Amino acid sequence: MGTWEGHISPGVAFYSFGIVFCFQYSRQYLLRGRNAKETRERVRKRPSTFLGKLWQQIRLIPLDGFMKILYGFGAAMAELFYPPGTNKLYMVYPNGTWAHLNEWQHFTMYMSFAASGVVDIISQRCARKRLVVLEKAAVAMAFYITALLLFFHRHGKHELELDAHTLLLYANLSMCLVLTAEIWLPWDQRLIWAHTLLVMQMGSWLFNLAFILFPLNGKKWDPDDGNNQMVLPIFFCWHIFLNCAVLGVIFLFQWLWIKIRRGKPYRTIEEAELNCCGFDDSDENLLPTTSSGDNNSSSRL
């Protein structure tokens, strides 16, 4: 991870999760007022063609769980075997000293996210009843492991790099607190949007760190210049503003898209029980019930 690619790749991974969450949660928020009976009938409708059946099975795979496994396992293998021909699959040299500890720290972090992805898929597709608390606990554990490794990942680094990674640690610890709260409040919208913004913040900041610590033009920042350290929190705050704007734009896009496609008024709800790991339309317990009075007074999608 101590390279340009080593900061870009996890940055892209975290930010892609943030973008996926933005689309998922904004759509869920806007469509949660639809008629439950209509939703159940649509889910139970079976496709007649082979490709239709195959696509339906693919859609049943939790996207975020699959992404965790793909990114986590791929990045973990890259730590030990990249570039091609490299083999760091050992922690002790023949003389008894430790070997490749940085790589093994990164390997541990990435595999914790891959394990969280496995838990998501087992919970959502294999268990008889979805184990939401277990999913939340698994992803919270992955971020706690990341925070622990970030805290002790300071050996041999200059002040500028330490300060840059400390800001990343702040975002990581905030993510840990939010995910811990989600174990007890898994449907709380405020927590869901907070963890979406925080994972985007971690991704965009890692992306920026790659260009600060390993600039493509070869002109590195002076680690002894105090001004360089002072500008880091300014950039970090700008990333917060940027990510809030991105979330807002995606939400607006979803609102316009749904309005154009549906051509009907729809209702957003307050205190909705949003599924933080991906809404499963087939789960009838998560669908809102509608009374006859509601059906007469408002239109539903």
C-alpha positions in Angstrom: 0.0 0.0 0.0 3.0 2.3 0.3 2.8 3.1 -3.4 0.7 5.3 -5.7 -1.3 2.2 -6.8 -1.6 1.0 -3.2 -3.5 4.2 -2.2 -5.5 4.5 -5.5 -6.9 0.9 -5.4 -8.5 1.0 -1.9 -9.6 4.6 -2.6 -11.5 3.5 -5.7 -12.9 0.5 -3.9 -14.3 2.5 -1.0 -15.6 5.2 -3.3 -17.3 2.7 -5.5 -19.1 1.3 -2.4 -20.2 4.9 -1.6 -21.6 5.5 -5.1 -23.5 2.1 -5.0 -24.9 3.0 -1.5 -26.0 6.5 -2.8 -28.0 4.9 -5.6 -29.4 2.1 -3.5 -30.5 4.2 -0.5 -31.8 7.2 -2.4 -33.9 4.9 -4.6 -35.1 3.0 -1.5 -36.1 6.2 0.2 -38.0 7.5 -2.7 -39.8 4.2 -3.5 -40.6 2.9 0.0 -44.2 4.2 -0.2 -45.2 1.9 -3.0 -48.0 -0.6 -2.7 -46.7 -3.8 -0.9 -49.0 -6.1 -2.8 -47.8 -4.8 -6.1 -44.2 -5.3 -5.0 -44.8 -8.9 -3.9 -46.5 -9.8 -7.1 -43.7 -8.3 -9.2 -41.1 -10.3 -7.2 -43.0 -13.6 -7.5 -43.4 -13.3 -11.2 -41.1 -15.9 -12.8 -39.3 -15.3 -16.0 -40.0 -17.8 -18.8 -36.7 -17.7 -20.7 -33.3 -19.2 -19.7 -31.6 -15.8 -19.8 -34.4 -14.3 -17.8 -34.0 -16.9 -15.1 -30.2 -16.6 -15.1 -30.5 -12.8 -14.8 -32.9 -13.2 -11.9 -30.5 -15.5 -10.1 -27.6 -13.0 -10.6 -29.8 -10.2 -9.3 -30.3 -12.2 -6.1 -26.6 -12.0 -5.3 -26.0 -9.1 -2.8 -24.0 -6.5 -4.8 -22.1 -5.1 -1.9 -21.3 -8.5 -0.5 -19.9 -9.6 -3.9 -17.9 -6.4 -4.2 -16.4 -6.9 -0.8 -15.2 -10.4 -1.7 -13.9 -9.3 -5.1 -12.1 -6.2 -3.9 -10.9 -7.7 -0.6 -9.6 -11.0 -1.9 -8.1 -9.4 -5.0 -6.3 -6.7 -3.0 -5.1 -9.2 -0.5 -3.5 -11.4 -3.2 -2.0 -8.3 -4.8 -0.2 -7.5 -1.5 1.6 -10.9 -1.5 2.0 -11.6 -5.2 2.2 -8.3 -7.1 4.1 -7.5 -9.2 4.0 -10.9 -11.0 6.7 -13.3 -9.8 6.7 -11.8 -6.3 6.2 -14.1 -3.3 5.7 -12.6 0.1 3.8 -15.5 1.5 6.0 -15.7 4.6 6.4 -13.5 7.7 9.9 -14.6 8.9 13.2 -14.6 7.1 15.5 -17.6 7.5 17.6 -15.7 10.0 14.5 -15.3 12.3 13.7 -11.6 11.7 10.2 -10.5 10.6 9.5 -10.1 6.9 6.9 -8.1 4.9 4.9 -6.8 7.9 3.4 -3.9 6.0 2.0 -6.3 3.4 0.7 -8.6 6.0 -1.1 -5.8 7.8 -2.7 -4.8 4.5 -3.6 -8.5 3.8 -5.3 -8.7 7.2 -7.3 -5.6 6.5 -8.5 -6.7 3.1 -9.4 -10.2 4.1 -11.6 -8.8 6.9 -13.7 -7.0 4.3 -13.8 -10.2 2.2 -15.0 -12.1 5.3 -17.7 -9.5 5.7 -18.8 -10.1 2.1 -19.1 -13.8 2.8 -21.3 -13.1 5.8 -23.5 -10.8 3.7 -24.1 -13.5 1.1 -24.7 -16.3 3.7 -27.1 -14.1 5.6 -29.1 -12.8 2.6 -29.1 -15.9 0.3 -28.4 -19.0 2.5 -29.9 -18.4 5.9 -33.7 -19.0 6.3 -34.0 -15.6 7.9 -31.8 -12.7 7.2 -29.3 -12.0 10.0 -29.0 -8.2 9.7 -27.3 -7.8 13.1 -24.6 -10.3 12.1 -24.0 -8.4 8.8 -23.6 -5.1 10.7 -21.3 -6.7 13.2 -19.1 -8.2 10.5 -18.6 -5.0 8.6 -18.1 -3.1 11.8 -15.4 -5.6 12.8 -13.7 -5.0 9.4 -13.5 -1.3 10.0 -12.3 -1.7 13.6 -9.5 -3.9 12.3 -8.7 -1.3 9.7 -8.6 1.4 12.4 -6.3 -0.7 14.6 -3.9 -1.4 11.7 -3.9 2.3 10.7 -3.1 3.4 14.2 0.0 1.1 14.4 0.9 1.6 10.7 3.1 4.6 11.5 6.6 3.1 11.7 9.2 4.9 9.6 6.8 7.6 8.2 7.5 11.4 8.2 5.2 14.0 9.8 3.4 14.9 6.6 2.5 11.2 5.9 1.5 10.7 9.5 -0.8 13.7 9.5 -2.4 12.6 6.2 -3.1 9.1 7.5 -4.3 10.5 10.9 -7.1 12.3 9.0 -7.9 9.0 7.3 -8.0 7.4 10.8 -10.5 10.0 12.0 -12.9 9.1 9.2 -12.3 5.4 9.9 -13.1 5.8 13.6 -16.2 7.8 12.8 -17.3 4.9 10.5 -16.7 2.5 13.3 -19.0 4.4 15.7 -21.7 4.7 13.1 -21.6 1.0 12.2 -21.6 0.1 15.9 -24.8 2.1 16.4 -26.3 0.4 13.4 -26.0 -3.0 15.1 -28.8 -1.7 17.4 -30.5 0.6 15.0 -30.1 -1.1 11.6 -32.9 0.8 9.9 -32.1 4.4 11.1 -31.8 6.6 8.0 -29.5 9.1 9.7 -26.9 6.4 10.4 -27.3 4.9 6.9 -26.6 8.3 5.2 -23.8 9.0 7.6 -22.0 5.7 6.9 -22.5 6.3 3.1 -20.8 9.7 3.4 -18.0 8.4 5.6 -17.1 5.5 3.2 -17.0 8.1 0.4 -14.8 10.3 2.5 -12.4 7.5 3.1 -12.3 6.6 -0.6 -11.8 10.2 -1.9 -9.2 10.9 0.7 -7.2 7.8 -0.1 -7.4 8.8 -3.8 -6.0 12.3 -2.9 -3.3 10.8 -0.7 -1.9 8.9 -3.7 -1.2 12.3 -5.4 0.1 14.0 -2.2 2.5 11.3 -1.2 3.4 9.9 -4.7 2.9 12.8 -7.2 3.0 11.8 -10.8 5.3 14.7 -11.7 7.9 13.4 -9.2 7.9 16.7 -7.2 7.1 15.4 -3.7 5.7 17.7 -1.0 8.3 18.9 1.5 7.6 17.0 4.8 9.4 19.7 6.8 7.3 22.5 5.5 4.6 23.3 8.1 2.4 24.9 5.4 2.0 21.5 3.8 0.7 20.1 7.0 -1.7 23.0 7.5 -3.2 22.5 4.1 -4.1 18.9 4.7 -7.2 19.5 6.9 -8.4 22.2 4.4 -8.3 19.6 1.6 -10.0 17.1 3.9 -12.9 19.5 4.6 -13.2 20.1 0.9 -13.6 16.4 0.4 -16.5 16.5 2.8 -18.2 19.2 0.8 -17.6 17.4 -2.4 -19.0 14.1 -1.2 -22.1 15.8 0.2 -22.6 17.4 -3.2 -22.1 14.1 -5.0 -24.7 12.4 -2.8 -27.1 15.3 -3.4 -26.7 15.1 -7.2 -27.3 11.3 -7.2 -30.4 11.8 -5.0 -31.7 14.5 -7.4 -31.0 12.3 -10.4 -32.9 9.4 -8.8 -35.8 11.6 -8.0 -36.0 12.9 -11.6 -35.5 9.5 -13.1 -38.3 7.9 -11.0 -40.6 10.8 -11.7 -40.0 10.6 -15.5 -40.2 6.8 -15.6 -43.3 6.5 -13.4 -45.2 9.5 -14.5 -47.1 9.5 -11.2 -46.7 11.2 -7.9 -45.0 9.1 -5.3 -44.6 9.4 -1.5 -41.4 9.4 0.5 -41.8 8.2 4.1 -40.4 9.4 7.4 -38.5 7.1 9.7 -38.5 4.3 7.0 -36.8 1.1 7.9 -34.2 1.1 5.2 -32.1 -2.0 4.6 -28.5 -0.9 5.0 -27.1 -3.9 3.1 -29.5 -3.8 0.1 -33.3 -3.9 0.0 -34.7 -7.3 -0.6 -38.1 -6.9 -2.3 -38.9 -10.5 -1.6 -38.8 -10.0 2.2 -42.5 -9.2 3.0 -41.6 -8.2 6.5 -39.7 -5.2 5.2 -42.6 -4.0 3.0 -44.9 -1.3 4.3 -48.5 -2.1 4.7 -51.2 0.2 3.4 -54.7 0.8 4.7 -57.7 1.4 2.6 -57.7 5.0 3.7 -54.2 5.5 2.4 -55.0 3.9 -0.9 -57.9 6.3 -1.4 -56.0 9.4 -0.4 -52.7 9.0 -2.3 -51.3 7.4 -5.4 -48.8 4.6 -5.0 -46.1 3.4 -7.4 
